[in-house]
């Protein structure tokens, strides 16, 4: 890369810092939010080896203009996810023209990791957390009722055999959701990066994250019924987030392995195709 490329990377880093610092309400949960920055080194790792052209520095003007418009819209609407898309588009306006043509399709599938490198779930998706909690309480109500337990529910508050169970904000899975999405995207790319089902696997991550979090609520309720509320609210509750991540990772691995098997052999790498058409 040339000097102008490095200068453009500095500009992009500055705008990324601006997006992170414009709303610092995530600071209270920094230990759970900052790990999403791991999406950036994962992007670099999965994209390696990086092959750049030797042509002079230039940007894709239409994409850069679209990125600027998205940035303005995100600033006006106070939307971190729009700003994340704007930043990712700005990166691609440079990267698409800098990469060897044979690498572009391969790398474009990793752009979702750049979008996930910003705290938009924490800042923009409060409603998602509420629906995660409400649906988990609803499923818990019906599962334990089918088993034969006496269950009553009001919103996210349940009584199972007279035992009060509250699906609090910490049970929404919202704080771990973005980390789960990053881990799931990494696994999807490793298993399905060259398969036609890759893009279809990404929406599946949301469903798997919800399933894993709901399973956590069901398990903690069973533990409370068996060993008492105090035990369920102790260390095992604190480790519930890790349980969700492990279940999510296992479900992703199984689902993507099935998709890879169903789609058959992966597509041939782009480089040989480019040589043939040349």
BELCOR-V243343 format. One line per field, one symbol per residue. ss: DSSP state (A for helix, B for strand, O for the rest). A space follows every 10 residues. Layout:
ss = ???
This chain:
ss = OOAAAAAAAA AAAAAAAAAA AAOOAAAAAA AAAAAAAAAA AAAAAAAOOO OBOOOOOOOO AAAAAAAAAA AAAAAAAOOA AAAAAAAAAA AAAAAAAABO AAAAAAAAOO AAAAAOOOOA AAAAOAAAAA AAAAAAAAAA AAAAAAAOOO BBBBOOBBBB OOBBBBOOAA AOOAAAAAAA AAAAAAAAAA AAOOOOOAAA AAAAAAAAAA AAAAAAAAAA AAAAAAAOAA AAOOAAAAOA AAAAAAAAAA AAAAAAAAAA AAAOOOOOOA AAAAAAAO
